[in-house]
Amino acid sequence: MQLRYNFRVYPTPGQQVALARAFGCARAVYNDALTVRETARREGLPYVTDAELSKALTAAKKDPGRVWLGEVSAVVLQQALADLNTAYRNFFASITGKRKGTRVGPPRYRSRRDNRQAIRFTKNARFTVTAGGRLRLPKIGDLKVAWSRELPSEPSSVTIVKDAAGRYFASFAVQVAAEPLPVVDSEVGIDLGLSTFAVLSDGKTIASPRFLRQAERRLRKAQQALSRKEKGSRNRAKARVRVAKAHARVADTRRDWVHKQSTTVIRENQAVFVEDLCVKGLARGRLAKSVHDAGWGMFVRMLEEKAARYGRGFARVDRWFPSTRMCSVCGVVGEKKLLHVRTWTCMCGAVHDRDLNAAINILAAGRAESLNACGGAVSLSAQREAGPCETGTTDSALPGCR
């Protein structure tokens, strides 16, 4: 599988100028190629192929008005065209239904004011890591890299990224082999929430750190200082960077915390089941700030990626599965529960904690779906009504199905 290893880099002032030149050239090539294809589409001309765009780039370098394109590595410019081709392929696959997930829009023009600027070097550019630990890039020089760990294999490409806070990063694409962890007996269902970040079916809870809420005072002061600066002034540019750094600190802290929590869950459990939440839909309501601050989507994505890397099971339970309303003891589905109802009593007499009961039901539903021999989804209530052998499951917790 392919992974990315990110490291902070510290270019000198001269190297920052060279990187800014490379960012600008790549952006110009991308925008020019996008203009050519959009013009052909509006005028009803045939689709401009990748080869034609590449020939146009070669001719543009000879144009007196584009001679500055020769000041950067040719690989950077070719990769800008490759990014445009990828954007178009994703757009076409999305509108034809071949691409899963949310619908992807057509490519848009890049701006020098974008929060993220990036260029990519492949092996053709002959980038190297020197004996002194510096990253040597063509027409840029040797960049100082803050190595936090060694690369597991030789990188196939490296992307230099400048974020809104003015920081530079080197992102290496490397191939790694799967690293299966020792087999364990435990499986877990996870119910995500706001007051408590996650409740596991084994009774463990993960408290919600609320990083954005904790940093709101600092963010508010930085934003107020920015609003008082005159537009277009250097002081406003400095204040904008301070705001970006404050937000980057929150995002980095959240990402590091999610990495640690997801790694712990994957190491301790052989299979992980979570509810397929519609985070984008939940983020449109009155709890939008809290939903974004929780980072549910990042947590679930990391669980899925690490499960594939370390040989663990992972599955999503249908978002319409009544995990909260269903009794984990008798399987009866009750009425809807308001958010302030944290405990409830079933007709069978069982008293349930709202989140723990949901986590237990998610675990049972995930097991039923993953162990269904017929390949279809089996709900927990149907499993209890039909009996273990009729549903095709071989769950070791259910007798008579060996």
DRENDO-1510 file (C-alpha; in Angstrom, 1 decimal, always signed):
<recs>
REC; n; res; u; v; w
REC; 1; MET; +0.0; +0.0; +0.0 .
REC; 2; GLN; +1.1; +3.6; -0.5 .
REC; 3; LEU; +1.4; +6.0; +2.4 .
REC; 4; ARG; +2.6; +9.5; +2.8 .
REC; 5; TYR; +5.2; +10.7; +5.3 .
REC; 6; ASN; +5.1; +14.4; +6.1 .
REC; 7; PHE; +8.1; +16.3; +7.5 .
REC; 8; ARG; +8.6; +20.0; +8.2 .
REC; 9; VAL; +11.2; +21.7; +6.0 .
REC; 10; TYR; +12.9; +25.0; +6.7 .
REC; 11; PRO; +14.0; +26.7; +3.4 .
REC; 12; THR; +16.3; +29.7; +3.5 .
REC; 13; PRO; +15.1; +33.1; +2.3 .
REC; 14; GLY; +16.6; +32.4; -1.2 .
REC; 15; GLN; +15.0; +29.0; -1.3 .
REC; 16; GLN; +11.7; +30.5; -0.3 .
REC; 17; VAL; +11.9; +32.8; -3.4 .
REC; 18; ALA; +12.7; +29.8; -5.6 .
REC; 19; LEU; +9.8; +27.9; -4.2 .
REC; 20; ALA; +7.5; +30.9; -4.7 .
REC; 21; ARG; +8.7; +31.0; -8.3 .
REC; 22; ALA; +7.9; +27.3; -8.7 .
REC; 23; PHE; +4.5; +27.7; -7.1 .
REC; 24; GLY; +3.7; +30.5; -9.5 .
REC; 25; CYS; +4.9; +28.7; -12.6 .
REC; 26; ALA; +2.9; +25.5; -11.8 .
REC; 27; ARG; -0.2; +27.6; -11.1 .
REC; 28; ALA; +0.2; +29.4; -14.4 .
REC; 29; VAL; +0.6; +26.2; -16.4 .
REC; 30; TYR; -2.5; +24.7; -14.6 .
REC; 31; ASN; -4.6; +27.8; -15.3 .
REC; 32; ASP; -3.5; +28.1; -18.9 .
REC; 33; ALA; -4.3; +24.4; -19.6 .
REC; 34; LEU; -7.7; +24.8; -17.9 .
REC; 35; THR; -8.4; +27.9; -20.1 .
REC; 36; VAL; -7.6; +25.9; -23.2 .
REC; 37; ARG; -10.0; +23.1; -22.3 .
REC; 38; GLU; -12.8; +25.4; -21.2 .
REC; 39; THR; -12.5; +27.5; -24.4 .
REC; 40; ALA; -12.7; +24.3; -26.5 .
REC; 41; ARG; -15.8; +23.2; -24.6 .
REC; 42; ARG; -17.6; +26.5; -25.0 .
REC; 43; GLU; -16.8; +26.7; -28.7 .
REC; 44; GLY; -17.8; +23.1; -29.3 .
REC; 45; LEU; -14.3; +22.0; -30.3 .
REC; 46; PRO; -12.9; +18.5; -29.7 .
REC; 47; TYR; -11.6; +17.7; -26.3 .
REC; 48; VAL; -7.9; +18.8; -25.9 .
REC; 49; THR; -5.9; +15.7; -25.1 .
REC; 50; ASP; -3.1; +15.4; -22.6 .
REC; 51; ALA; -0.5; +15.1; -25.3 .
REC; 52; GLU; -1.7; +18.3; -27.0 .
REC; 53; LEU; -1.4; +20.2; -23.6 .
REC; 54; SER; +2.1; +18.9; -23.1 .
REC; 55; LYS; +3.1; +20.1; -26.6 .
REC; 56; ALA; +1.6; +23.5; -25.9 .
REC; 57; LEU; +3.6; +23.7; -22.7 .
REC; 58; THR; +6.8; +23.0; -24.6 .
REC; 59; ALA; +5.9; +25.7; -27.1 .
REC; 60; ALA; +5.0; +28.2; -24.3 .
REC; 61; LYS; +8.6; +28.0; -22.9 .
REC; 62; LYS; +9.8; +29.5; -26.2 .
REC; 63; ASP; +7.3; +32.4; -26.0 .
REC; 64; PRO; +9.0; +35.6; -24.9 .
REC; 65; GLY; +6.2; +36.2; -22.6 .
REC; 66; ARG; +6.6; +32.8; -20.9 .
REC; 67; VAL; +10.4; +32.4; -20.8 .
REC; 68; TRP; +10.2; +32.4; -17.0 .
REC; 69; LEU; +8.7; +28.9; -17.2 .
REC; 70; GLY; +12.2; +27.6; -17.9 .
REC; 71; GLU; +13.5; +28.8; -14.5 .
REC; 72; VAL; +11.8; +25.9; -12.7 .
REC; 73; SER; +12.1; +22.1; -13.1 .
REC; 74; ALA; +10.1; +20.8; -16.1 .
REC; 75; VAL; +8.8; +17.9; -13.9 .
REC; 76; VAL; +7.0; +20.5; -11.7 .
REC; 77; LEU; +5.2; +21.8; -14.8 .
REC; 78; GLN; +4.3; +18.4; -16.1 .
REC; 79; GLN; +2.9; +17.4; -12.7 .
REC; 80; ALA; +0.7; +20.5; -12.8 .
REC; 81; LEU; -0.8; +19.2; -16.1 .
REC; 82; ALA; -1.2; +15.8; -14.4 .
REC; 83; ASP; -3.1; +17.4; -11.6 .
REC; 84; LEU; -5.5; +19.0; -14.1 .
REC; 85; ASN; -6.0; +15.7; -15.8 .
REC; 86; THR; -6.8; +14.0; -12.5 .
REC; 87; ALA; -9.3; +16.7; -11.6 .
REC; 88; TYR; -11.1; +16.2; -15.0 .
REC; 89; ARG; -11.1; +12.4; -14.6 .
REC; 90; ASN; -12.6; +12.7; -11.1 .
REC; 91; PHE; -15.2; +15.2; -12.4 .
REC; 92; PHE; -16.3; +13.0; -15.3 .
REC; 93; ALA; -16.4; +9.8; -13.1 .
REC; 94; SER; -18.5; +11.7; -10.6 .
REC; 95; ILE; -21.1; +12.9; -13.1 .
REC; 96; THR; -21.4; +9.5; -14.7 .
REC; 97; GLY; -21.8; +7.7; -11.4 .
REC; 98; LYS; -18.5; +5.8; -11.6 .
REC; 99; ARG; -17.0; +7.6; -8.6 .
REC; 100; LYS; -18.5; +7.0; -5.2 .
REC; 101; GLY; -19.1; +9.6; -2.5 .
REC; 102; THR; -20.1; +13.2; -2.8 .
REC; 103; ARG; -20.3; +14.7; -6.2 .
REC; 104; VAL; -17.1; +16.4; -7.5 .
REC; 105; GLY; -17.4; +19.7; -9.3 .
REC; 106; PRO; -15.3; +20.7; -12.4 .
REC; 107; PRO; -11.8; +22.0; -12.0 .
REC; 108; ARG; -11.4; +25.5; -10.8 .
REC; 109; TYR; -8.7; +28.1; -11.4 .
REC; 110; ARG; -5.8; +28.3; -8.8 .
REC; 111; SER; -5.0; +31.6; -7.1 .
REC; 112; ARG; -1.9; +32.9; -5.5 .
REC; 113; ARG; -4.1; +33.7; -2.5 .
REC; 114; ASP; -5.1; +30.1; -2.0 .
REC; 115; ASN; -4.4; +28.7; +1.5 .
REC; 116; ARG; -2.3; +25.9; +0.1 .
REC; 117; GLN; +0.4; +26.0; -2.5 .
REC; 118; ALA; +2.0; +22.8; -3.7 .
REC; 119; ILE; +4.4; +21.4; -6.3 .
REC; 120; ARG; +5.4; +17.8; -6.9 .
REC; 121; PHE; +8.7; +16.2; -7.9 .
REC; 122; THR; +8.8; +12.6; -9.2 .
REC; 123; LYS; +11.8; +10.3; -9.8 .
REC; 124; ASN; +12.3; +11.9; -13.2 .
REC; 125; ALA; +13.3; +15.1; -11.3 .
REC; 126; ARG; +16.1; +13.2; -9.6 .
REC; 127; PHE; +15.4; +14.6; -6.1 .
REC; 128; THR; +17.6; +13.0; -3.5 .
REC; 129; VAL; +18.1; +13.0; +0.3 .
REC; 130; THR; +21.8; +13.8; +0.9 .
REC; 131; ALA; +24.1; +12.1; +3.4 .
REC; 132; GLY; +23.6; +15.1; +5.7 .
REC; 133; GLY; +19.8; +14.6; +5.8 .
REC; 134; ARG; +18.9; +17.5; +3.4 .
REC; 135; LEU; +16.4; +17.2; +0.6 .
REC; 136; ARG; +18.0; +18.2; -2.7 .
REC; 137; LEU; +15.5; +19.6; -5.2 .
REC; 138; PRO; +16.4; +20.7; -8.8 .
REC; 139; LYS; +16.7; +24.5; -9.2 .
REC; 140; ILE; +15.8; +25.0; -5.6 .
REC; 141; GLY; +18.7; +23.6; -3.6 .
REC; 142; ASP; +19.2; +21.6; -0.4 .
REC; 143; LEU; +16.3; +22.0; +2.0 .
REC; 144; LYS; +16.7; +21.5; +5.8 .
REC; 145; VAL; +14.3; +18.7; +6.9 .
REC; 146; ALA; +13.2; +18.0; +10.5 .
REC; 147; TRP; +13.3; +14.2; +10.3 .
REC; 148; SER; +11.1; +12.6; +13.0 .
REC; 149; ARG; +11.5; +9.1; +11.6 .
REC; 150; GLU; +13.1; +7.2; +8.8 .
REC; 151; LEU; +11.4; +6.5; +5.5 .
REC; 152; PRO; +10.4; +2.8; +5.2 .
REC; 153; SER; +11.3; +2.7; +1.5 .
REC; 154; GLU; +12.6; +4.8; -1.3 .
REC; 155; PRO; +10.0; +7.5; -2.1 .
REC; 156; SER; +8.4; +7.7; -5.6 .
REC; 157; SER; +7.6; +11.3; -5.3 .
REC; 158; VAL; +7.8; +14.3; -3.0 .
REC; 159; THR; +5.4; +17.2; -2.7 .
REC; 160; ILE; +6.4; +20.5; -1.2 .
REC; 161; VAL; +3.5; +22.2; +0.5 .
REC; 162; LYS; +3.2; +25.7; +1.9 .
REC; 163; ASP; +0.2; +26.2; +4.1 .
REC; 164; ALA; -1.8; +29.3; +5.2 .
REC; 165; ALA; +0.4; +29.8; +8.2 .
REC; 166; GLY; +3.5; +30.1; +6.0 .
REC; 167; ARG; +5.0; +26.7; +7.0 .
REC; 168; TYR; +6.6; +24.4; +4.5 .
REC; 169; PHE; +6.3; +20.6; +4.5 .
REC; 170; ALA; +7.7; +17.8; +2.4 .
REC; 171; SER; +5.3; +14.9; +1.8 .
REC; 172; PHE; +7.0; +11.7; +0.6 .
REC; 173; ALA; +4.9; +9.0; -1.2 .
REC; 174; VAL; +6.3; +5.6; -0.2 .
REC; 175; GLN; +5.3; +1.9; -0.7 .
REC; 176; VAL; +4.9; -0.1; +2.5 .
REC; 177; ALA; +4.0; -3.7; +3.1 .
REC; 178; ALA; +1.1; -4.7; +5.4 .
REC; 179; GLU; +2.1; -5.1; +9.0 .
REC; 180; PRO; -0.4; -7.5; +10.6 .
REC; 181; LEU; -0.7; -7.2; +14.4 .
REC; 182; PRO; -1.0; -10.3; +16.7 .
REC; 183; VAL; -4.5; -11.7; +16.7 .
REC; 184; VAL; -6.6; -10.7; +19.7 .
REC; 185; ASP; -10.0; -12.0; +20.8 .
REC; 186; SER; -11.8; -8.7; +21.4 .
REC; 187; GLU; -14.1; -6.9; +19.0 .
REC; 188; VAL; -15.7; -3.5; +19.7 .
REC; 189; GLY; -18.5; -1.3; +18.6 .
REC; 190; ILE; -18.1; +2.4; +18.8 .
REC; 191; ASP; -20.8; +5.0; +19.4 .
REC; 192; LEU; -19.6; +8.6; +18.6 .
REC; 193; GLY; -21.0; +11.6; +20.4 .
REC; 194; LEU; -20.3; +15.2; +21.5 .
REC; 195; SER; -20.5; +15.2; +25.3 .
REC; 196; THR; -18.3; +12.1; +25.2 .
REC; 197; PHE; -16.3; +11.6; +22.1 .
REC; 198; ALA; -16.7; +7.9; +21.9 .
REC; 199; VAL; -18.3; +5.1; +24.0 .
REC; 200; LEU; -17.0; +1.6; +23.3 .
REC; 201; SER; -19.1; -1.6; +23.7 .
REC; 202; ASP; -16.7; -2.9; +26.3 .
REC; 203; GLY; -17.6; +0.0; +28.6 .
REC; 204; LYS; -14.5; +2.2; +27.9 .
REC; 205; THR; -15.1; +5.9; +27.1 .
REC; 206; ILE; -13.0; +8.5; +25.3 .
REC; 207; ALA; -13.5; +12.0; +26.6 .
REC; 208; SER; -14.1; +14.8; +24.1 .
REC; 209; PRO; -11.1; +17.2; +24.2 .
REC; 210; ARG; -12.9; +20.1; +22.4 .
REC; 211; PHE; -9.7; +21.6; +21.1 .
REC; 212; LEU; -11.5; +24.4; +19.2 .
REC; 213; ARG; -13.6; +25.4; +22.2 .
REC; 214; GLN; -10.4; +25.6; +24.4 .
REC; 215; ALA; -8.7; +27.8; +21.9 .
REC; 216; GLU; -11.7; +30.1; +21.2 .
REC; 217; ARG; -10.4; +33.0; +23.4 .
REC; 218; ARG; -7.0; +33.0; +21.6 .
REC; 219; LEU; -8.6; +32.7; +18.2 .
REC; 220; ARG; -11.1; +35.5; +19.0 .
REC; 221; LYS; -8.3; +37.9; +20.0 .
REC; 222; ALA; -6.3; +37.1; +16.9 .
REC; 223; GLN; -9.3; +37.6; +14.6 .
REC; 224; GLN; -10.2; +40.9; +16.3 .
REC; 225; ALA; -6.7; +42.2; +15.8 .
REC; 226; LEU; -6.9; +41.2; +12.1 .
REC; 227; SER; -10.2; +43.0; +11.6 .
REC; 228; ARG; -8.7; +46.2; +12.9 .
REC; 229; LYS; -5.8; +46.3; +10.3 .
REC; 230; GLU; -6.1; +48.3; +7.1 .
REC; 231; LYS; -6.8; +46.1; +4.1 .
REC; 232; GLY; -3.7; +45.7; +1.9 .
REC; 233; SER; -1.3; +46.7; +4.6 .
REC; 234; ARG; +1.7; +44.7; +5.8 .
REC; 235; ASN; +0.3; +44.6; +9.3 .
REC; 236; ARG; -2.8; +43.0; +8.0 .
REC; 237; ALA; -0.7; +40.4; +6.3 .
REC; 238; LYS; +1.1; +39.7; +9.5 .
REC; 239; ALA; -2.1; +39.5; +11.5 .
REC; 240; ARG; -3.6; +37.1; +8.9 .
REC; 241; VAL; -0.6; +34.7; +9.4 .
REC; 242; ARG; -1.1; +34.9; +13.2 .
REC; 243; VAL; -4.7; +33.8; +12.8 .
REC; 244; ALA; -3.7; +31.0; +10.4 .
REC; 245; LYS; -1.0; +29.8; +12.9 .
REC; 246; ALA; -3.6; +29.7; +15.7 .
REC; 247; HIS; -6.0; +27.6; +13.6 .
REC; 248; ALA; -3.1; +25.4; +12.5 .
REC; 249; ARG; -2.2; +24.7; +16.1 .
REC; 250; VAL; -5.7; +23.6; +16.8 .
REC; 251; ALA; -5.8; +21.3; +13.7 .
REC; 252; ASP; -2.4; +19.8; +14.4 .
REC; 253; THR; -3.4; +19.0; +18.0 .
REC; 254; ARG; -6.6; +17.4; +17.0 .
REC; 255; ARG; -4.9; +15.3; +14.3 .
REC; 256; ASP; -2.2; +14.1; +16.7 .
REC; 257; TRP; -4.9; +13.2; +19.3 .
REC; 258; VAL; -7.0; +11.3; +16.8 .
REC; 259; HIS; -4.0; +9.4; +15.6 .
REC; 260; LYS; -3.2; +8.2; +19.1 .
REC; 261; GLN; -6.8; +7.2; +19.9 .
REC; 262; SER; -7.4; +5.4; +16.6 .
REC; 263; THR; -4.1; +3.5; +17.0 .
REC; 264; THR; -5.0; +2.4; +20.5 .
REC; 265; VAL; -8.4; +1.1; +19.4 .
REC; 266; ILE; -6.9; -0.8; +16.4 .
REC; 267; ARG; -4.2; -2.4; +18.6 .
REC; 268; GLU; -6.6; -3.6; +21.3 .
REC; 269; ASN; -9.4; -5.0; +19.0 .
REC; 270; GLN; -9.5; -7.5; +16.2 .
REC; 271; ALA; -12.5; -5.9; +14.6 .
REC; 272; VAL; -14.0; -2.4; +14.9 .
REC; 273; PHE; -17.5; -1.4; +14.0 .
REC; 274; VAL; -18.8; +2.2; +13.8 .
REC; 275; GLU; -21.9; +3.9; +12.7 .
REC; 276; ASP; -21.9; +5.4; +9.2 .
REC; 277; LEU; -22.7; +9.0; +10.3 .
REC; 278; CYS; -23.5; +11.7; +7.8 .
REC; 279; VAL; -21.1; +14.3; +9.2 .
REC; 280; LYS; -21.8; +16.9; +6.5 .
REC; 281; GLY; -25.5; +16.7; +7.2 .
REC; 282; LEU; -25.0; +17.0; +11.0 .
REC; 283; ALA; -22.6; +20.0; +10.4 .
REC; 284; ARG; -25.4; +22.0; +8.9 .
REC; 285; GLY; -27.4; +22.2; +12.1 .
REC; 286; ARG; -27.2; +24.2; +15.3 .
REC; 287; LEU; -24.4; +22.0; +16.6 .
REC; 288; ALA; -22.2; +22.6; +13.6 .
REC; 289; LYS; -19.2; +24.0; +15.5 .
REC; 290; SER; -19.2; +21.1; +18.0 .
REC; 291; VAL; -19.5; +18.5; +15.2 .
REC; 292; HIS; -16.6; +20.0; +13.3 .
REC; 293; ASP; -14.6; +20.3; +16.5 .
REC; 294; ALA; -15.2; +16.6; +17.3 .
REC; 295; GLY; -13.4; +15.3; +14.2 .
REC; 296; TRP; -15.6; +12.2; +13.7 .
REC; 297; GLY; -14.8; +11.9; +10.0 .
REC; 298; MET; -11.1; +12.0; +10.6 .
REC; 299; PHE; -11.3; +9.4; +13.4 .
REC; 300; VAL; -13.4; +6.9; +11.3 .
REC; 301; ARG; -11.1; +7.4; +8.3 .
REC; 302; MET; -8.0; +6.7; +10.3 .
REC; 303; LEU; -9.7; +3.6; +11.8 .
REC; 304; GLU; -10.4; +2.3; +8.4 .
REC; 305; GLU; -6.9; +3.0; +7.0 .
REC; 306; LYS; -5.1; +1.5; +10.0 .
REC; 307; ALA; -7.4; -1.6; +10.1 .
REC; 308; ALA; -6.4; -2.3; +6.5 .
REC; 309; ARG; -2.7; -1.7; +7.2 .
REC; 310; TYR; -2.6; -3.9; +10.4 .
REC; 311; GLY; -4.8; -6.7; +9.4 .
REC; 312; ARG; -7.8; -5.8; +11.5 .
REC; 313; GLY; -11.5; -6.0; +10.6 .
REC; 314; PHE; -13.5; -2.8; +10.0 .
REC; 315; ALA; -17.1; -2.2; +9.0 .
REC; 316; ARG; -19.7; +0.6; +9.0 .
REC; 317; VAL; -23.2; +0.0; +10.3 .
REC; 318; ASP; -26.0; +1.6; +8.4 .
REC; 319; ARG; -26.8; +5.1; +9.7 .
REC; 320; TRP; -30.5; +4.3; +9.8 .
REC; 321; PHE; -29.9; +1.3; +12.1 .
REC; 322; PRO; -31.8; +2.1; +15.4 .
REC; 323; SER; -28.9; +1.6; +17.7 .
REC; 324; THR; -30.1; +4.0; +20.3 .
REC; 325; ARG; -33.7; +2.9; +20.4 .
REC; 326; MET; -33.1; -0.8; +20.4 .
REC; 327; CYS; -32.8; -2.7; +23.6 .
REC; 328; SER; -29.5; -4.6; +23.6 .
REC; 329; VAL; -31.1; -7.3; +25.9 .
REC; 330; CYS; -34.4; -8.2; +24.2 .
REC; 331; GLY; -34.1; -6.5; +20.8 .
REC; 332; VAL; -37.3; -4.4; +21.1 .
REC; 333; VAL; -37.1; -1.1; +19.2 .
REC; 334; GLY; -38.7; +1.7; +21.3 .
REC; 335; GLU; -39.7; +5.2; +20.5 .
REC; 336; LYS; -37.2; +8.0; +19.6 .
REC; 337; LYS; -35.1; +9.4; +22.4 .
REC; 338; LEU; -34.4; +13.1; +22.8 .
REC; 339; LEU; -30.8; +14.1; +23.2 .
REC; 340; HIS; -31.2; +15.0; +26.9 .
REC; 341; VAL; -32.4; +11.4; +27.7 .
REC; 342; ARG; -29.1; +9.7; +28.7 .
REC; 343; THR; -30.6; +6.6; +30.4 .
REC; 344; TRP; -33.8; +4.8; +29.7 .
REC; 345; THR; -35.7; +1.6; +30.8 .
REC; 346; CYS; -36.9; -1.0; +28.4 .
REC; 347; MET; -40.2; -2.9; +28.8 .
REC; 348; CYS; -38.2; -6.0; +29.7 .
REC; 349; GLY; -36.9; -4.2; +32.8 .
REC; 350; ALA; -33.3; -3.5; +31.5 .
REC; 351; VAL; -31.9; -0.1; +32.4 .
REC; 352; HIS; -29.6; +1.2; +29.6 .
REC; 353; ASP; -27.1; +3.9; +29.3 .
REC; 354; ARG; -27.9; +5.6; +26.0 .
REC; 355; ASP; -24.4; +5.6; +24.5 .
REC; 356; LEU; -23.3; +2.2; +25.9 .
REC; 357; ASN; -26.5; +0.5; +24.6 .
REC; 358; ALA; -25.9; +2.0; +21.2 .
REC; 359; ALA; -22.3; +0.8; +21.1 .
REC; 360; ILE; -23.4; -2.7; +22.0 .
REC; 361; ASN; -26.0; -2.7; +19.3 .
REC; 362; ILE; -23.5; -1.4; +16.8 .
REC; 363; LEU; -21.2; -4.3; +17.7 .
REC; 364; ALA; -23.9; -6.9; +17.3 .
REC; 365; ALA; -25.1; -5.4; +14.0 .
REC; 366; GLY; -21.6; -5.2; +12.7 .
REC; 367; ARG; -20.9; -8.9; +13.6 .
REC; 368; ALA; -24.2; -10.0; +12.0 .
REC; 369; GLU; -23.4; -8.2; +8.7 .
REC; 370; SER; -19.8; -9.3; +8.5 .
REC; 371; LEU; -20.5; -12.9; +9.4 .
REC; 372; ASN; -23.5; -13.3; +7.1 .
REC; 373; ALA; -22.7; -16.3; +4.9 .
REC; 374; CYS; -25.2; -15.3; +2.2 .
REC; 375; GLY; -23.6; -11.9; +1.7 .
REC; 376; GLY; -26.6; -9.8; +2.6 .
REC; 377; ALA; -27.1; -7.5; +5.6 .
REC; 378; VAL; -28.8; -9.0; +8.5 .
REC; 379; SER; -30.3; -6.7; +11.2 .
REC; 380; LEU; -30.0; -7.6; +14.8 .
REC; 381; SER; -33.7; -7.9; +15.3 .
REC; 382; ALA; -34.0; -10.2; +12.3 .
REC; 383; GLN; -31.2; -12.3; +13.7 .
REC; 384; ARG; -32.9; -12.7; +17.0 .
REC; 385; GLU; -36.3; -13.5; +15.5 .
REC; 386; ALA; -35.0; -16.0; +12.9 .
REC; 387; GLY; -32.4; -17.7; +15.1 .
REC; 388; PRO; -28.7; -18.0; +14.5 .
REC; 389; CYS; -28.7; -20.8; +12.0 .
REC; 390; GLU; -31.4; -19.3; +9.7 .
REC; 391; THR; -29.4; -16.0; +9.3 .
REC; 392; GLY; -26.4; -17.8; +8.0 .
REC; 393; THR; -24.1; -16.4; +10.8 .
REC; 394; THR; -21.3; -18.4; +12.4 .
REC; 395; ASP; -20.8; -16.0; +15.4 .
REC; 396; SER; -19.1; -17.9; +18.1 .
REC; 397; ALA; -21.3; -16.2; +20.6 .
REC; 398; LEU; -24.4; -17.9; +19.1 .
REC; 399; PRO; -24.6; -21.7; +19.9 .
REC; 400; GLY; -25.6; -24.3; +17.4 .
REC; 401; CYS; -23.9; -22.7; +14.3 .
REC; 402; ARG; -20.5; -24.5; +14.4 .
</recs>
